[in-house]
Amino acid sequence: MRGYWAGALIAVYLISRCHLMGAAHPAPEGHSQKRIYVVVMKGNSAAEEHRRLAAFYSEDADRALASLQYADRLMMHWGNVEGMANWSKVPNAFTHARALSDVYRARWKLDKRLASYHLAEAELLERTSK
């Protein structure tokens, strides 16, 4: 019974840590992310708007990479605890850390892809406007 409560406390700590790291990120100066997205999607965009979006997604990718590195270290820590990786009671600290790592890796890849897309769109708009 004592092990159950210790596992529950660890899970609560990891979940609260995840919510703190995944808090809302600020948008670029002078714009909210929603406004920029709406402007770009309506076709009223300029290269500047795409560059702002690229900067936003690049910063978000950096944050996701830091969270990914933290989750990977957490996974390595719990993987080295004897028997934790093969523990039959799921969820446990190792499986939770592995799931966090998967989530942050997907977010990092998506943000990288979006940043490169908007940068390419900005360059295309600049070339065609000249």
C-alpha positions as CSV (number, residue, x, y, z in Angstrom):
1,M,0.0,0.0,0.0
2,R,2.9,2.3,0.8
3,G,4.4,1.8,-2.7
4,Y,1.0,2.7,-4.2
5,W,0.9,6.1,-2.5
6,A,4.5,6.8,-3.4
7,G,3.7,6.1,-7.0
8,A,0.6,8.2,-6.9
9,L,2.6,11.1,-5.4
10,I,5.3,10.8,-8.1
11,A,2.5,10.8,-10.8
12,V,0.9,13.9,-9.3
13,Y,4.3,15.6,-9.2
14,L,5.1,14.8,-12.8
15,I,1.7,15.9,-14.0
16,S,2.0,19.2,-12.1
17,R,5.5,19.7,-13.6
18,C,4.1,19.0,-17.0
19,H,1.4,21.6,-16.6
20,L,3.9,24.2,-15.5
21,M,6.2,23.5,-18.4
22,G,3.3,23.5,-20.9
23,A,1.9,26.8,-19.8
24,A,0.8,29.3,-22.5
25,H,3.7,30.8,-24.3
26,P,3.7,34.5,-25.2
27,A,3.0,35.5,-28.8
28,P,5.4,37.8,-30.8
29,E,5.4,41.4,-29.8
30,G,2.3,43.3,-30.7
31,H,0.3,40.3,-31.9
32,S,-1.6,37.4,-30.4
33,Q,-1.0,34.1,-32.1
34,K,-4.6,33.8,-33.0
35,R,-4.7,37.1,-34.8
36,I,-1.6,36.3,-36.8
37,Y,-2.9,32.9,-37.8
38,V,-6.2,34.4,-38.9
39,V,-4.5,37.1,-41.0
40,V,-2.2,34.5,-42.6
41,M,-5.0,32.1,-43.3
42,K,-7.2,34.8,-44.9
43,G,-4.5,35.6,-47.5
44,N,-4.0,39.1,-46.3
45,S,-0.5,38.3,-45.1
46,A,2.8,39.8,-45.9
47,A,6.3,38.4,-45.6
48,E,6.6,40.2,-42.3
49,E,3.6,38.2,-40.8
50,H,5.2,34.9,-42.0
51,R,8.5,35.9,-40.4
52,R,6.7,36.7,-37.1
53,L,5.0,33.3,-37.2
54,A,8.3,31.6,-38.0
55,A,10.0,33.4,-35.0
56,F,7.1,32.3,-32.8
57,Y,7.2,28.7,-33.8
58,S,11.0,28.7,-33.6
59,E,10.9,29.9,-30.0
60,D,8.2,27.4,-29.2
61,A,10.3,24.6,-30.8
62,D,13.2,25.7,-28.5
63,R,10.9,25.4,-25.5
64,A,9.7,22.0,-26.6
65,L,13.3,20.9,-27.1
66,A,14.2,21.9,-23.5
67,S,11.1,20.0,-22.2
68,L,12.0,17.0,-24.4
69,Q,15.5,16.9,-23.0
70,Y,14.1,17.1,-19.4
71,A,11.7,14.3,-20.2
72,D,14.4,12.2,-21.7
73,R,16.6,12.7,-18.6
74,L,13.6,11.7,-16.5
75,M,13.0,8.6,-18.6
76,M,16.7,7.7,-18.3
77,H,16.5,8.1,-14.5
78,W,13.4,6.0,-14.1
79,G,14.7,3.4,-16.6
80,N,17.8,2.9,-14.4
81,V,15.7,2.2,-11.3
82,E,15.8,-1.6,-10.9
83,G,12.8,-3.2,-12.4
84,M,10.9,0.1,-13.2
85,A,11.0,-0.3,-17.0
86,N,9.4,-3.8,-16.7
87,W,7.1,-3.0,-13.8
88,S,3.7,-4.6,-14.5
89,K,1.7,-1.9,-12.8
90,V,1.0,0.7,-15.4
91,P,1.1,3.7,-15.3
92,N,4.3,4.1,-13.5
93,A,6.9,6.8,-13.4
94,F,8.9,5.3,-16.3
95,T,5.9,4.9,-18.7
96,H,4.8,8.4,-17.8
97,A,8.2,9.9,-18.5
98,R,8.2,8.0,-21.8
99,A,4.8,9.4,-22.8
100,L,6.0,12.9,-21.9
101,S,9.0,12.4,-24.1
102,D,6.8,11.3,-27.0
103,V,4.5,14.3,-26.6
104,Y,7.4,16.8,-26.4
105,R,9.1,15.2,-29.4
106,A,6.0,15.4,-31.5
107,R,5.5,19.1,-30.5
108,W,9.1,19.9,-31.2
109,K,8.9,18.3,-34.7
110,L,5.7,20.1,-35.5
111,D,7.0,23.5,-34.3
112,K,10.2,23.0,-36.4
113,R,8.2,22.1,-39.4
114,L,5.8,25.1,-39.0
115,A,8.7,27.5,-38.5
116,S,10.5,26.3,-41.7
117,Y,7.2,26.5,-43.6
118,H,6.5,30.1,-42.6
119,L,10.1,31.1,-43.3
120,A,9.9,29.6,-46.8
121,E,6.6,31.4,-47.4
122,A,8.1,34.7,-46.3
123,E,11.1,34.2,-48.7
124,L,8.7,33.3,-51.5
125,L,6.6,36.4,-50.9
126,E,9.7,38.6,-50.8
127,R,11.0,37.1,-54.1
128,T,7.6,37.5,-55.9
129,S,7.0,41.0,-54.7
130,K,10.3,42.3,-56.2
